[in-house]
Amino acid sequence: MRTINLIVIHCSATKETSAYTVEDLKRDHLSRGFNEIGYHFYIRRNGIIEVCRAISKPGAHVIGYNAHSIAICYEGGLDSSGKPKDTRTGPQKASMQELVTTLKAKYKITRICGHRDLSPDLNGNSTVEPSEWIKACPCFDVSSDPSLRL
């Protein structure tokens, strides 16, 4: 088994007004050249958690962090006009909290963060600021969500 110490939260970067199924996610990841979905888990708007990749396999979600992380993606992340927004539903938040709690109990997790938080610190001040984000994903501040803290 690989060493796992990081949970990375992602969004599907899809509008809150559009459904994006696990089949859509798989189609899009395969079209990008992946051999399967890059995330370990996918949380639908109704709170259903889809298992997408075995935890024993490194994900394909953040270059440089895949070997020791678990990837959780939730459906949504954009408002109806396509702008970043925390679109998580109540059921999604509850499922995300439950999943993170379970993973923390099973693995030696030392950090939980959003994809954007792993962007390079371009100005070298030890803080990844919004102007440095490669993307807004997961469209909310993971560190400010008390249910996702260590």
ABEGO torsion letter per residue (X at the ends): XBBBABBBBBBAGBBAABBBBAAAAAAAAAAAGBABBABABBBBAAGBBBBABBAABBBBABBGAAAABBBBBBBEGBBAAGBBBBABBAAAAAAAAAAAAAAAAABBBABBBBAAAABBBAAGAGBBBAAABABAOAGBBAAABAAABX
